[in-house]
Every structure is written in structure tokens, then in C-alpha cells.
């Protein structure tokens, strides 16, 4: 318990108590998986959901019956509130078809391809303008390698090359 309080307190800034675990802290990744394990079991065994993905506190459920999905939202909300003292974000809960794309972890995934979310793309360009280091560029190119982003990657490389030419 001492270690947990140290980790959580490391997230405090100027005496202000924040909620949750500090992002980026290596132990946070382990702790969120331990904490959310009961939720995983509820989804898989309690609700009998076969297709379910979770990363930290973000999750997606795939099911072929829209009415069933709408029916389980209150059950999920109650479980999270009662058992884990968590709540669903009201603006981030929706039932959609796969054809319209699944917005998850910065990407919009379709049945046969994946594209970068517009907000993620904007944030990436802003960060690249602020930090032109090779490490930052390579990191973002690595991110882009996970989706249908060949043209976007070329655009970033061209911009970076122009910036390098202006320096000399």
C-alpha cells in the first residue's frame, strides 16, 4: 500500500489532489490492468461478450445486436460505479456499425483499413513543429506505420526535409 500511495502522490502537483494514476508511469500500466481485471471478467463472463478490447480505461465491445448493446450500457455503468468507483464518460459512449468506423486509441478502424483520427493528426503536426528532433520524427513515423498513412508519412518527411534545408 505504501508503494501505491507513493505512485499516486507522485501525480500530485502543488498540493492539488488529482484522481487516477499518473499517465506514463510504468507501474500505472500494471496497476490499471490489475484494477480493471474484474471489469474484464464481468464483460467476458457476466455479459458473455466474445469480442471485447480494452487498453487501460478505454474499451470497445463488438456485438451483432444493436439493441443488446444499448441494453448493457446501464449494466456496465452500474458495475463500474459500484465495483470500481468509475464512470462512463457521457460523450464517449455510443453504438455504431463497423462500417462507420471504430474510434479507438487515436485511430479510426474500419473492417479493412485504419486511419489516423483528425485530432491525433493535428496534435502530431503541432508537436512536430515544436520539436524537430530526429527522435520525435522517428517516433511519429513508427506510429504511422500501424495504419493506412503512407501519404501522410511522406508529407511529414517532406516537411522535415524542407526545415532541414532552411537550417543550412
Residue, then its C-alpha position, 0 to 999 in steps of 0.5 A: x500500500x505504501x508503494x501505491x500511495x507513493x505512485x499516486x502522490x507522485x501525480x500530485x502537483x502543488x498540493x492539488x489532489x488529482x484522481x487516477x494514476x499518473x499517465x506514463x508511469x510504468x507501474x500505472x500500466x500494471x496497476x490499471x490492468x490489475x484494477x480493471x481485471x474484474x471489469x474484464x471478467x464481468x464483460x467476458x463472463x457476466x455479459x458473455x461478450x466474445x469480442x471485447x478490447x480494452x487498453x487501460x480505461x478505454x474499451x470497445x465491445x463488438x456485438x451483432x445486436x444493436x439493441x443488446x448493446x444499448x441494453x448493457x450500457x446501464x449494466x456496465x455503468x452500474x458495475x463500474x460505479x459500484x465495483x470500481x468507483x468509475x464512470x462512463x464518460x457521457x460523450x464517449x459512449x455510443x453504438x455504431x456499425x463497423x462500417x462507420x468506423x471504430x474510434x479507438x486509441x487515436x485511430x479510426x478502424x474500419x473492417x479493412x483499413x485504419x486511419x489516423x483520427x483528425x485530432x491525433x493528426x493535428x496534435x502530431x503536426x503541432x508537436x512536430x513543429x515544436x520539436x524537430x528532433x530526429x527522435x520525435x520524427x522517428x517516433x511519429x513515423x513508427x506510429x504511422x506505420x500501424x495504419x493506412x498513412x503512407x501519404x501522410x508519412x511522406x508529407x511529414x518527411x517532406x516537411x522535415x526535409x524542407x526545415x532541414x534545408x532552411x537550417x543550412 
